[in-house]
Amino acid sequence: MTYDEYFDALRAKRVGVVGYGVSNAPLVRELTSRGIDVTVCDRRTAEQMGEECARLAEMGCKLKLGEDYLQDLDFDVIFRTPGLHPRYLADAAARGAVITSEMEAFFALCPCKTIAVTGSDGKTTTTTLIAEFLKAENYTVHLGGNIGQPLLTSVPLMTAQDYAVLELSSFQLHSMICCPDVAVVTNVSPNHLDVHPSYDDYIEAKRSIFKNQRPDCLLVLNRDNDITRSFAKEATGRVKFFSRQEMLPDGLSLVDGTVYRSGKRVMDASALRVPGVHNVENAMAAMAATEGFVSDQSCVYAIGMFYGVPHRIELVRKLRGVKFYNDSIASSPTRTIAGLRSFDDKVILIAGGHDKHVPFDGLAEEITKRVKRLYLTGESAQTILKAVQAAPDYDPETLPVEVIDDFETAVRTAAKNAVSGDSVILSPACSSFDRFKNFEERGETFKKIIVSLT
């Protein structure tokens, strides 16, 4: 089916777009421009949406707003926003509605090769590196999904020789039918359990990235992660592993500080400009995903030009001998653990945020080993505090802990108590939604505070 045929077929349908956010805004514009009957359903009220509400009405959209926006969804086709679990649309599906999404439609219509990346940690860096590798090989790349921009309305601009590189969250993947030519799962650990009803449900969402692949497709997996390793036996296509624990004859390996691709030395891990062994893993995942159509030389060149992605152990500034790092992307305990392990010396840690109902025990043990002062803020502060206090090696004499409700006060207090040689890192281990609209806003707020220090 072509792009025009897809939208032409919707003209005879009643279409609901549930959740009007970044991914659905271009979709709504496309639907209304083609005269399709569209209703935008959103939890926000007209007052909360402000000018957006007026613009939608001018475009010819019907609106269903407020707390009851999910009630009585009488549509033929429903495009759900990524953050809405499909279970909330079960009644509509039972009445015959087709449940889909902007991203699912993109996969159905995309004319070029697709490489899709998911995982609990490392998605954005891996996705970005894949895109940079392809660009270094002179391919035209379309970067999107959970990173970049929604790509559905860009389909008419794509050719069969291009590559679409997509970061996909569990929210996007849940119940989604997709068949990426290359699927990558960086790792899986407990995450987003405030949205997913169980850990099994979260894992099942991750499976969606590969369970519809063809035999000629490739699945790239982290061999060192128990769950991703187990995915190999479920794969319908080829499987390629990456590992920092063993040499793989057909895969990517990190051995004694050297990266090998199918047994051939590619580069020293130290060539990667962003710190942390987890970033070496991300680079290996990207190299595994592009083996066969991106040369070693292009990978090494792109890695040498890669200075990281904002909000990922990002050095903000050095002041009076103290280094300040923004790791706001660390919205899970495992991500914060990886960040802490990137430093040789103990750090001053600022953590806490929206509680996603994941355990903090492993993080607490790591904090007692790698943190010299701990500042906790946000709604999960007390939960993290209790986990740290219960850790076997916790000693209040060697690890002072302060709970400070106000985010800016917590940051300024951490900075005030740092001395030359210290590293202060914002690595929350939680999502940002208790105070910020996303991790980017949290990271930018942190940077502004640090830049204002005198």
N, C-alpha and C positions, 0 to 999 in steps of 0.2 A: 504494500500500500504506500502511495506517495503521500507527501506532506499535505498537499491540497485535498487529496481524496479523504484523508483522515478527518480534516476539519469539515469538509463538505458533508460527511456522514453524520456529523454532530448537529447539522442544521435541523434535522427532524427530531432532535432529542431535547429533553429538559435537563440542563446541566447545572449541577451545584458545585461550587468551589468552596470547600470547607477550610477556613483558615486563610486569611489574606495577608501573606507575608512576602518575603523576598522572592521565594521560588514561584509563587503563584501570581504575582503582579503582572509579569509579561504575558503569562498565559491568559489572564483575564482580558488584557488589551487585545490579544489576538482573537479570542472568542468573540468579543463584542464587535470588533472591526469586520467580522464576517457575518454579522447579523444573527448570531446564535443566542438562544434564550438562556441567559446566565443569571444565576442567583448566587451572590457572595454571602456566605455564612461565617460570622466571626463573633467570638466571645465579647469583643469590645462593643461599647455602645456608640451611637452616632456622635455623641459629645467627645468620647475618647478618641475616635478615629479622626475627628476634625475635618480638615480639608480633603483628606482621602475619601471620606464619605461622600462629599459633594462631587468630587471628580468621578467616582464610580456611578453615581446617579446620572451625571451628564453623559457618561458613556453608554447609558441604557441598561445598566445592571439593576436587577432587583436586589434588595438587601434583607437579610435575616440576621439581626444583631442582638447582642446581650446574652445573659446567662442561659437562655433557652434555645440557643442557636443550633443545638444538636437534636432538638425535638422535631418529630414528624418531618423527616427529610424525604420528601416525595419527589425524587428525581430519577431519570433514566441512567444518568452517568454522574458519578461524584469523583472529583479530583480532591484528594485529601492533602492537607499540609503535612510535611514530614513529622512534626512534633505530635501529631494526633494518632494515638494507637488505634489500629483498625477495629478493635473490639467495640469502640464507641460508635461504629457505623454498622454493627452487626444487624440491627433491626432493618436498616435501609437495604442491606444486602439480601436479607431474607425476603424482602418485598420485591426483589428483582433488580435492584440498582447495581450497575457495574461500578466497582470501586477501583479506582486507578490513581495515578499521580502524574505530575509534570515529568518526573524522571522516568517512570514506566513508559509513558508515551514517547519520550525521547529514545529509549532503547528500541522501541518498535519501529521508529522512523529513521534512525541514524544511518546514513549511507556509508560511514567510514568505520575503520577498525576502532574498537573500544578497549581501554584498559581501565579497570575499576579497582579501587583500593578501599578496604575497610579494616577494622581492628579497633581494639580498645585504646591503644596508644600508637602514635607515630603515623597516623593516616596522612596528615597534611604535609609533613616533611617528605614522606615517601612519594606522595602524589606529585608534589612540586619537583622533586628530583627526576621522576620519570619524564615529566614534561620538559625539563631542562636537557635531559639526555637526548630526547627526540629532536629538540630544537638544534642541538649541537650536531645532529646528523642531518639537519636541513629539512626535516619534516614540518608540515604545517600542523600546529597543535591547537586544539580547542579544550581549554581547561575549565572544569565546572563541577556541578554536583554540590557537595557541601563546602566547596571552595570556589572562588572565582564568581561565576555568574550562572543563572539558569540557562540551559543550552537549547531547550526545545525550539524556541523561536529562531534560533540560529541555524537550524537544520538546512534551510534552502541555500545557505552559504557554504556548506560542506561538500567535499568531493570524496570519492572512494580512495584517494591516495592520502587523505588526512588521517590524523589520529585524534580521538576524543579521550581525554584522560580525566577520570572522575573520582572524586573522593565521596564515599557513600557511608552515611551513618546508619546505625541500627534502626533509627526512626524511618529513614528513607527506605531501607531494605525490607522492613517488616511487611510480609505478604506481597512484596513486589515481584513481578515476573521479569527477569532480565537474563541476558545471555552475553556477558562480556567476552570478547576474544581472549583477554587475559584478566584473570581475577587474582587479587592479592589480599591475603589476610595476614596482617602484621603480627597480631597476637590477640588473645582473648582472656580477659579477666573481669571480675565483677564490676559493673558500671551501669549507670542510669536505672537503678532499681527503684527509683522514685516514679519512673514512667512504665517500665516493664513490670508485669505482675510477678515475675520470677526470673531467676538466673537462667533457667532453661529456656524461657521465652526470649531472653536476650541472645543466647547462643543460637537459637533457631533463626532469629533475624539475621545473624551473621551468615548462616548457611545459605541464605537466599542468594548470595552473591555468586555461588557456583553450582547450585543444584539443578539449574536449567542449562548448563553449558553443554556444548556439543562435544563429540569425541576428539575433534581437531582443536579444541580450546585448551588453554593452559591455566593451571591453578598454582599459584606461588604461595607457599606456606612456611611458617616459622617452625623449624624442626625442634627447637628448644622449648616450645610451649606445648603442654600436654594436649590441650583442646585442639589447637590448630593442627598438630601432628595427627590427631585422630581423624581429622577431616579427609585425609588422604585416601582412606579406604572407601569413602563415599563419593569420590570424584568420578565424573563421567569422562573427563578428558585427561590430558597429560598433567603430571605433578612435578614441580621443581621446588626443592627446599633451599632455605638458607639457614646457616647455623654459626654460632660463635663458640660452640662446644666440641665440634668434631669436623674433620676434613671430609668433604663430600665430593665424590668423583664426578657427579653431575648436579651441580648446584653452586651456591655461594658459601664460602667459608672464611672465618677469621681465625687464623692460627698464628700465634706468637707475634701479633701486631701487624700481620700481613693479610690482605684480602685476596682470596683465590676465586677464580671463576672457572668452574669445571676443571679444577686441578691446576689451572694456569695462574701464575702470579699476575695480579692486576695493579696493585698499588699498596703502599703502606697506609695503614689506618690513620696515621698522623697527618696525612694529606687532607683529611676532612677538616675544614676550618671551624665547624661547630662542635662544641665539646660533648663528650658522653659516649659510652659504648652503645647506648640505645640508638644514637644517630648513625653509628657504623652499621647497626642492624638495618636501619631504614635505607641506607645506601645500598646494602647487599640485596634487600628486597627489590629495590628499584632496578638494580643490575640484573637480577634474576628475571624480572618482568620483561626486560628489553633484550635479553640475550637472543642473538640470531638476526636482529635488525638494527641494533645500535652497537658500534664497535667499542672495544675496551678503551681506545684512545678518546673517543667522544665522551665516554663516561668519566674518564679521569679529567678531561678538560672541564666538563661541566661541574664536577665536584670542586675543582680548584677555583671556580668562579662563584661557588655557592657560599653565601655568608649567613645562611639560616633564614627562617621565617619569623616575622615579628611575634613577640609574646612567647617564644620558645627559648628559654635560657638566654634571653637577649640582654647583652650588656648595655645598661642605660647610661651610666657615667661612672667615673672614678673621682671621688672627692676626699681629700685629706687621707689618701691611702686606702680608702674603703671602696670596694667595688659593689655596685648595685645591679642586680639581675632581675629582669621581668620574665617570669615563667608562668604567666597567667593561664596559658593553655592547659596547665596541669590541673585538670578537673577531676582526677581520680587518684586514689592512693598510689597505685602502681606508677602513674606518671610522675608523681612527686618523688617517689623512691628513686626512679631513674635519674631525675634531676639532682637529687642529693648525691648520688653515686658519681656524678660528673665532676665533683670537686675533691681534690686531694685532702684538704683540711676541713675541719668542722666549720659550719656556716651558721649564720643567724637567719632563722626561718620565720617567715610570716605565712600563716596558713589559716584555713577556715573559710566557710561560705555556705552555700545551700547544701543541705544534707540529702544525699542521693540514696541513703539507706544501705550503704556498702560498709563492710567492716574496716576498722582502722587499726586492727591489732598488728598487722605486718608493718604498716607505716610507723606505728608507735615504737616498735623494736628498732627500726632503722633510724628514727629520730634520736633515740638514746645513744646511738653509735656515732652519728654524723652531724649533730646539731649542738652548738654551744649555748645558744639562747633561743627560746621559742616564744613567739607572739601569736596568740590565737584571737581571731575575730570572726564575726558572722554567726549564723544560727547553729552551726555545727561545732562551735568552739568548745562547749562543755563536753560534748561527746568525744572529741579528740583528746581533750584534757584527761578524761577518765581512762582512755585507752593508754595514754602515755604513763599515767601514774600506776597503771596495772602492769606495765611492761617489766620483765624480770630484771633488767639492768638499769631501771630508772633510779636516779639519785638526785634529789632536789638541790643538793649542794653543788653538783657539777653541771646541772641543766636547769637554770632558772626559767620558769614559765610564767607568762603574764597573759591574762585574758582581758582584752581591751575591746569594748563594743564598737567604738567608732573606728572605721577603716583608716581614715587619715591620721588619727591619733596613734593607731597601732604602727603605721609606717614611720611616722616621725619619731616615735619612741624607739623603734628599732634602730633608726639612723643615729639618734642621739647617743645610744649606748654602744655603738660600734667604734672600734679603734683601728688605727692603721694596720693593714694586713687582713682585715676581716672582709668577708663577702656576705652581703645581705641579699636574700633571695625571696621574692614573692612566688611561692609555689603552693597554691591553696589546697590541693587534694580534693577539692569540691567544686561544683559548678557555681556560677556567679549570680543565680537568679534571686537570691535573697536581697541583693542590693543593686545589681547592675543588669542591663538587658542582655549582656553576653560577656564572654571572657575578654573580647577585644576592648570593650568599654572599661572593664576592670583594669586591664593592663595599661591602657592609656591614662587612666586616673592615677595609677601608681607612678607612671613615668612623669606625669606633670608634677606630682608631689616631690619626686626625687630631683627633678630639674630645678625646682624652686628652692631647694636647700642652699643655704649659704654657709 
